[in-house]
Amino acid sequence: MRYAAIDIGSNAVRLLIADIIQNTGSVSFKKNTLIRVPLRLGDDAFIQQHISEKKTTELVKSMVAFRNLMDVYKVTDYLACATSAMREAKNGEDVVKLIKEEANIDIEIVHGSKEASIIYASHAEQNIDKSKNYLYVDVGGGSTELSLFSAGELIVSRSFNIGTIRILDNQDTEETWNEMKDFIRDNTRNFKQLSGIGTGGNINKLFRLSEEKEDMPLTFAKLRSLYTYLSSFSLKDRINVLGLNQDRADVIIPACEIYLTVMKNANIKNIYVPRVGMVDGIIQTLIEKNLQ
């Protein structure tokens, strides 16, 4: 069997095609193909509250391509989720209808709480000590999802309208930052030795730049020094000298700011980076729907 996950985010749209592996008593998946298209829907959604005709055309073309790939790969089931940008665009539902007509893909615009539940369905915490306490932090283009785990159980989860594209477009508010800080302090103050779990394209890239060993966490001090190092380069030099992709070179700075703010307010000294994200969670959601 083969499943597909589509994540229509504020910065990029992604397609993950995964092969489903069934062993005695367990089901897992192996990533087959991953495609990422940096459409930046958030630039329209957060400023105009509307997806422009140009971006709509680009999105529809991407979805037609995704549909063709899913057909060629003989995908047996799929799930397509749109997050923060499509939530805020007043014409989000119209765009969804158009994609259904043109690409024959059903898209669900998910709320922040469902987005958080899909992300932690990726089981990023599986290889981590269940007896410890973790704050799961997923930073996207339009929102940040925080989920607190204690002894393997989800205690509380919340989505905040703070994201990398939103910050670049000056559409984040001090009020929302304060709400997030209060939420973190109120919910983590009784947990000693809290560690972080970070997901999203930016923390994955930061982990690679840190040259830290696999399975080792990224320390607050290391992340802060990376932030200082990256900030010392101009956007142009982050692309030409450091070799960052154009659509990563700008968002990586606000992503650092979000992770550092969360870690500081939760008194987290180490953050684990399992290199999973929304598409992994979608595949896991499909497995649980079909096979469990």
N, C-alpha and C positions, 0 to 999 in steps of 0.2 A: 504493500500500500504506500501511497505517496500523498502527503498533505501539503497545502500551501497556506502561508500566512501573509496577509497584506496589512501594512501599517502605514496609514496616511497621516504623517506627523506635520508639525509646523515648520520644520526645517527640511525634511526629506520624506520621500515615500519609499517603502521597502517591500520587496517580495522575497520571502524565504520558501524554497521548496525543500521538503525534508522527507527522507525515506524512513518509514516506520518499521522498527525492529521488534519482533515479538519473540521473547525467550520464555521458557517455562516460568509462568507466574509474574513476568515483568514485561513492560512495554517501554521502549525508549525510541529516540530518533537520532538520525545522522543527517547533518546538514548536507544537502546536495548542491543547491545553487542559491546564492544570495545576490540580489540586485538592489542598488540604492540610487535613487534619482533625486538630486538636491533642488526641489521645486520652490522651497521657501514660501509656502502658502501663508505663513504667519505674517509676512510683510504686508499682505493685503488684509488679512483677517483682523489683526490687532490695531491697525491704523484706520482702515476704511470700514471695518465690520462687514466686508463684502469680498468675495473671491472674484477678481477681475476676469474679463472675457479671455485675456491672454493666458492667465494662469489656469483657468478652467479648461481651455483648449489643450494646454500642456499636460494637465492631469488626466484628461480623457484619453489622450494619445498614450500616456504611460499605462493606463488601465487596459487599453486595447492590447498593448504589447504584453502586459502581464497575463491577460486572458489567453493570448496565443501561446505563450510559454507554458501556461498551466495545461493547455490542451495537448501540446507536443510532449510534455513530460507525463501525460496521462494521470494527472492529479485526481484523486478519488474524493477528496473533500477539501474545502477551504473556508477560511473566515477572514473577512476584510473589516478592519476597524479604523475609524477616523477619530482623531483626538482633538486637542485644544483649538487649533485653527478652525476646523470645520464646526466645532461647538459654537464658536463665537460669530462665525459668518452668518449674516441674516439670510443669505441665499444657499446655505449649506445643504438643506434638503433638496433644493432644485438641482444642485450639482450632483447629488446622490442619484436623483431620478435620471439625469442625463447619462451618467455612467452606466446605469442599468440598461438604458436604451442602446447606447453605443457599444458597450463592452460586455454586456450581460454579466456584470458583477454586482452582487448585492453588498452594499456597504452599510455597516451600523455605525452611527455617530455615538460614541460611548461617553458617558459622564466620567468625571474625575475619579469617583470611587470605583467604578468598574475598571477603568484604566489601571488603577493601582492593583486591583485584584488579579487582573490578567498578567501584569508585570511580575507579581510575586508568585504566580502560578508557574513561572519559569523554573522554580525550585532552585534558585541560586543559592539558597541556604543549605541545600542537601549535604554538601561536603564540609559543612562547618559545624563546630561543636554545639550540639543541641542544648546543652546545659547552660549556655551563655545567653546574654541579652544583646540584641542587634537592632539598630535602626537602619532600615532599608531605604535608600535614597535613590530615586530615579529622576534625572534631570533631562527634560526635553526642551524643545524650542519654545513651547508655550506654557508649560506647567512643570511643577516639581511634585512628585508623589512621595510621601513619607509613610512608612509602615513600621510600627514597633513590634518586635518579636521578643518573647521571653519563654525560655524552655521549649522552643519550637512552636509556640502558640502565638497567633496574631492577637495583639492587645488592642491596638488602635491604628487607624489608617486615615490619611487626609491628603487631598490634592490642593495645591496653591497655584494661583495664577502668576507664577514667577518662572520664567524660562529664558533661554539664551537669546532667541529672536526678539522676545518681548523686551528684554533689557536693551538690546542693540537699537530697537526702534523707540526707546524711551517710553514704553507703555507699561512699565512696572510701577507700582506705587509704594510709597513709604508705609502706607497703612497695611498693605499686603505683606511686606517684609516683616513688619512688627507682629502681625497676626501669626506668621510662620514661626518667628522667634518665640513668641509666647506659647504657642502649641508645643514646640520642642521642649522648652523649659518646664512647662506644666506636666508633660507626660514622661519626661526622662529623669526628673530630679530624684525619684525613688529607686532608680536602677544604677547600681555601682558597676564599674568595669564594662561600660557600654561600648560595643564595637560597631562599626558601620559596614554596610554592604552597598557598594555603589554600582549602578547600572546606567547604561546609555553610551552612545558613541564617543562622547567627550572624555568620560572617565576611562574608557578603554584605551583611548589614544594617550591620555596622560600616564596611564600605567605603563604603556610601551615606552614612552619617553623617559620614564623614571629608571628604566632598565632594572627594575626590581625582579627578583626571582619569582617564577610561577608559584602560586599558592601562598606567597608572602603578602602581607597587607601593605598598603601605602600609608606611611605615617603622616600625621598632620604637618609635621615639620618639613617633610619631603615635598608634600603637595604645595605648601606655602612657598618653598624655595623654587619649585617649578613655575609657580604663578609669577614670582618676581623675575625669573629668568625669561619666561615667554613675554612678559609685559615690557621687557627692556628692548624687544625688537619691534620695529614698525610692522604693520600688517603686510606690507610688501615683502619685508625680509623674513617674516614667518613663513611666507609662501616660497620665496626664492632661496633663502639661506637654510631654513630648517626643513624645507620640503613638505610643509603641510598643504593639504588640498585647500583650494581657495574657499570652499564652503565650510571648512573646519577651522581655518586660521583666524577667523573673526569670532566665532562662537565659543572657542575654547577658553577665552579670557573670562567672559561672564559665567561660563560653566564652573571654572575654578572658584570664582567668587561665591557661587551658590554652595558648592561643596564645603568650602572653608567656613562659610557662615553657619551651615548646619552643624558641622563638626565642632566648631567653637561653642555654639549655644548648647549642644548636647554633651559637651566635655568628652568628645570622642578623640582618642589619640591614634587609632588605626582604622583604616577602611579597606575591606576586602573587595577585590574587583573580579567577579567570576566571568566577566565578558559575555553576559547574556542581556537580553532586552525584551522589548514588546513582542517582536516576532517569535522569539523562543516561547514566551508565555502563551501566545496564540496557538502554536503547535501543541503545547502541553494541554491547553484547554480543549482542543479538538480530540486529542487522545483520550482525555477523561470523559468527553461526551460520547465517544464512539466505542471505546474498548474496555472501560473499567467496569 
